[in-house]
Amino acid sequence: MAGNLPRKIKSIHELLQLQGLPDTRHPLISVLNIAELKKVPKYGPDIVAATNFYFIGMSRFTQFCLKMKYGQQEYDFDKGVMSFIAPGQVFNFIGDQEDDMDRSGWLLLLHPDFLWNHPLALKIKQYEFFDYAVNEALFLSDNEEQTISGLFRNIEQEYSANIDKFSQGIIISLIESLLGYSERFYQRQFITRKITHHGIVSHLEAMLEKAFSPEALEMNGVPTVKDISGQLNISPNYLSSLLKTLTGNSTQQHIQEKIIEKAKEKLIMTDLSVNEIAFELGFEYPQSFSKLFKTKANISPLEFRKSGRFIKP
């Protein structure tokens, strides 16, 4: 139904006006210090939205709960966290707020056109955390929060000053530093939350082992990255970033390693032809299987079978 479609917010001015926030000084960028807002916006009925600009937020609310919903996930901003939303992503805010509650944080709204003709215009699309879900937000330590706050404050100072020919370049440089630190802190988070994350890796391995059983392959075919991340309730990019940090391999590479492992078993333990093994492992074209096998094992399937290094019982 049309009522369920996200509202397309085309400009930063439109979003700020919609939420009763101070208007932007520049049509393509806005920086808000949440602690200095005279009142917190009232969100009333859910407003589902998709914007044409980037949303970078850092929030800490001590006696205040603002829930941000992204897709089907809901996240309570009651700790120091950062979240990132790219143009076109759908989200909404819900909740009840009191004006006198303690709150702090920053909000940066950035239209892609502000980066026009600058290397960051392309580089910003390569930061994977813009595709993470809200429940995969970046949790900051106190020192990290001070670093990020300092960068936001510097951006605000430059944004609030008189605009000259240097302003845009300086602001873009500061934004690039903000994104660079965010990426560093995400890598730290993958490591420091290793108990939870190593549990995810163990769960992944168990899922792949089950998914590559003959029965599961026949019924469902080879699992995709989307299949795996969906079962783990993690966005595909977050899962791949996590796995790259902990294991050196992306989710797709883990799936490919499992394919090669099962292929080796079949080459050693059965008399199936290479083509039959390829079809059993979900390949429509046997040559694609042989190419992947040789890339991963540095030897062709037939050469592996004939190598004599393994003896079939």
C-alpha positions in Angstrom: 0.0 0.0 0.0 1.1 3.5 -0.7 0.9 4.4 3.0 3.7 1.9 3.8 6.1 3.3 1.2 9.1 5.3 2.6 8.9 9.0 2.3 11.6 10.2 -0.1 13.4 13.1 1.5 15.3 14.9 -1.2 17.1 17.7 0.7 18.8 18.2 4.0 16.6 21.3 4.5 13.5 19.1 4.1 14.6 16.7 6.8 15.5 19.4 9.3 12.3 21.1 8.7 10.3 17.9 9.1 11.9 17.2 12.5 11.8 20.8 13.7 15.6 21.1 13.8 17.7 24.3 13.0 18.0 24.9 9.3 21.3 24.2 7.5 23.8 27.0 6.8 24.7 25.1 3.5 22.3 23.3 1.3 24.6 20.2 1.0 25.8 19.8 4.5 24.6 20.2 8.1 26.3 19.6 11.5 24.2 19.5 14.6 25.5 19.4 18.2 22.7 17.5 20.0 23.6 18.9 23.4 22.9 22.4 22.1 19.4 21.7 20.7 16.7 23.6 22.6 14.3 20.8 22.2 14.4 17.2 21.0 12.2 16.5 18.0 8.9 14.7 18.6 8.6 11.8 16.2 5.0 10.9 16.9 3.7 8.4 14.3 6.5 6.5 12.6 8.0 8.4 9.6 9.7 5.9 7.4 12.2 7.7 5.2 14.9 7.3 2.6 17.2 10.2 1.9 19.4 11.4 -0.9 22.3 12.1 1.5 24.6 10.4 4.0 23.7 10.3 7.7 26.6 10.0 10.2 25.5 10.1 13.9 27.2 9.8 17.3 24.8 9.7 20.2 24.9 9.3 24.0 21.6 9.7 25.9 21.7 9.1 29.6 18.1 9.4 30.6 16.6 9.4 27.2 15.6 6.8 24.7 15.4 7.5 21.0 14.8 4.3 19.0 16.0 4.2 15.5 14.6 1.5 13.3 16.4 0.3 10.2 14.7 -2.5 8.2 13.3 -4.8 10.9 16.0 -4.1 13.4 15.5 -1.6 16.3 18.3 0.0 18.3 18.2 2.0 21.5 20.6 4.9 21.6 21.4 4.8 25.3 25.1 4.3 25.0 27.9 6.1 23.1 27.5 4.7 19.6 28.0 5.7 16.0 25.7 4.8 13.1 26.0 5.3 9.4 23.3 5.5 6.7 23.9 5.9 3.0 21.6 7.6 0.4 18.6 5.4 -0.4 18.6 3.3 2.8 15.3 3.2 4.5 15.0 4.0 8.2 12.7 5.6 10.7 12.7 7.2 14.2 10.2 6.3 16.8 9.8 7.1 20.5 8.7 9.6 23.1 11.2 12.2 24.5 11.3 14.8 27.2 13.0 18.1 26.5 14.9 18.3 29.8 16.6 14.9 29.5 20.4 14.8 29.4 21.7 14.1 25.9 24.9 14.6 23.9 26.1 13.7 20.5 26.5 14.9 16.9 24.7 14.5 13.6 26.3 15.1 10.2 24.1 15.2 7.1 26.1 15.2 3.9 24.9 15.3 0.4 27.1 13.5 -2.2 27.3 16.7 -4.3 29.3 18.4 -1.5 32.1 15.9 -2.4 31.9 16.6 -6.1 35.2 16.4 -8.0 37.0 15.2 -4.8 38.5 11.7 -4.3 36.3 11.2 -1.3 33.2 11.2 -3.6 34.3 7.7 -4.8 36.1 6.6 -1.6 33.1 7.1 0.6 31.2 4.4 -1.3 33.9 1.9 -0.3 33.3 2.2 3.4 31.4 -1.0 4.2 29.9 0.3 7.4 27.4 2.4 5.5 25.7 -1.0 4.6 25.7 -2.3 8.2 22.4 -2.5 10.0 21.7 -0.3 13.0 22.1 -3.2 15.4 25.7 -3.4 14.1 26.4 0.2 15.3 29.9 1.2 16.3 30.3 1.1 20.1 32.9 3.7 21.3 35.3 3.6 24.2 35.6 6.8 26.2 38.9 7.7 24.4 37.4 6.9 21.0 34.3 9.0 21.8 36.6 12.0 22.6 38.4 11.6 19.3 35.2 11.4 17.3 33.7 14.3 19.2 36.8 16.4 18.5 36.4 15.8 14.8 32.7 16.6 14.8 33.5 19.8 16.8 36.2 20.8 14.3 33.8 20.2 11.4 31.1 22.3 13.2 33.6 25.2 13.7 34.6 25.2 10.1 31.0 24.9 9.0 29.9 27.7 11.3 32.6 30.1 10.2 32.5 32.4 7.2 32.7 30.4 4.0 35.7 31.0 1.9 37.5 29.1 -0.9 39.3 26.9 1.7 36.2 25.9 3.7 35.0 23.0 1.5 38.4 21.4 1.3 39.0 21.6 5.0 35.6 20.2 5.9 36.1 17.3 3.4 39.5 16.6 5.0 37.9 16.4 8.4 35.1 14.1 7.2 37.7 11.9 5.7 39.5 11.7 9.0 36.2 11.0 10.7 35.5 8.0 8.4 39.1 6.8 8.7 38.9 6.7 12.5 35.4 5.0 12.3 36.9 2.3 10.2 39.8 1.8 12.7 37.4 1.6 15.6 35.2 -0.9 13.8 38.3 -3.1 13.3 39.0 -2.8 17.0 35.4 -3.7 17.8 35.6 -6.9 15.8 38.7 -7.9 17.9 37.7 -6.7 21.4 34.3 -8.3 21.2 36.0 -11.5 20.2 34.0 -13.8 22.5 30.8 -12.9 20.7 32.4 -12.7 17.3 34.3 -16.0 17.6 31.0 -17.6 18.5 29.6 -16.3 15.2 32.6 -17.8 13.4 32.0 -21.2 15.1 28.3 -21.0 14.3 29.2 -20.1 10.7 31.4 -23.2 10.3 28.6 -25.4 11.8 26.1 -23.9 9.4 28.3 -24.5 6.4 29.0 -28.1 7.3 25.2 -28.7 7.5 24.5 -26.7 4.3 27.0 -28.9 2.4 25.5 -32.2 3.4 24.2 -34.2 0.4 20.6 -33.7 1.5 20.9 -30.0 2.0 22.7 -29.4 -1.3 20.1 -31.4 -3.2 17.3 -29.4 -1.6 18.7 -25.9 -1.3 21.9 -25.8 -3.5 25.1 -24.0 -2.4 24.3 -21.4 0.2 24.9 -17.7 -0.7 26.3 -15.0 1.4 22.8 -13.6 1.8 21.6 -17.0 3.0 24.3 -17.3 5.6 24.1 -13.7 6.9 20.3 -14.0 7.1 20.5 -17.1 9.3 23.0 -15.4 11.5 20.9 -12.2 11.6 23.8 -10.1 10.5 24.0 -7.9 7.4 26.2 -9.4 4.6 28.8 -6.6 4.7 29.2 -6.7 8.5 29.7 -10.5 8.5 32.3 -10.3 5.7 34.1 -7.4 7.5 34.1 -9.4 10.8 35.4 -12.6 9.1 38.1 -10.7 7.2 39.4 -9.3 10.5 39.2 -12.6 12.4 40.1 -15.1 9.7 41.4 -13.2 6.7 38.7 -14.5 4.5 35.3 -13.0 3.5 32.1 -14.9 3.7 32.2 -15.8 0.0 35.8 -17.1 0.5 34.6 -19.2 3.4 31.9 -20.7 1.2 34.4 -21.4 -1.5 36.8 -23.1 0.9 34.0 -25.4 2.0 33.3 -26.2 -1.6 36.9 -27.1 -2.2 37.0 -29.2 1.0 33.9 -31.2 -0.1 35.2 -31.5 -3.6 38.5 -33.0 -2.3 36.5 -35.5 -0.2 34.5 -36.6 -3.3 37.6 -36.8 -5.5 39.3 -39.0 -2.9 36.4 -41.1 -1.5 34.3 -41.6 -4.6 34.5 -42.6 -8.3 32.3 -39.7 -9.4 33.6 -37.9 -12.4 34.7 -34.3 -12.1 31.5 -33.2 -14.0 29.3 -35.2 -11.6 31.1 -33.7 -8.6 30.6 -30.2 -10.1 26.9 -30.8 -10.5 26.5 -32.2 -7.0 28.2 -29.1 -5.6 25.7 -26.8 -7.4 27.8 -25.8 -10.4 25.8 -25.3 -13.6 29.0 -25.5 -15.7 31.7 -28.0 -14.8 34.4 -25.7 -16.2 33.5 -23.1 -13.5 34.1 -25.7 -10.8 37.4 -26.7 -12.3 38.5 -23.1 -12.6 37.6 -22.4 -8.9 39.3 -25.7 -7.8 42.5 -24.9 -9.6 42.6 -21.3 -8.2 42.1 -22.5 -4.6 44.1 -25.7 -4.7 46.8 -24.8 -7.3 46.0 -28.1 -9.1 43.2 -29.3 -11.3 40.6 -31.8 -9.9 41.9 -34.6 -12.1 45.6 -33.9 -11.2 44.5 -33.9 -7.5 42.8 -37.2 -7.9 45.8 -38.7 -9.8 48.5 -37.1 -7.6 49.0 -40.2 -5.5 49.4 -38.2 -2.3 46.1 -39.6 -1.0 45.1 -43.2 -0.9 41.4 -44.1 -1.1 40.5 -46.6 1.6 
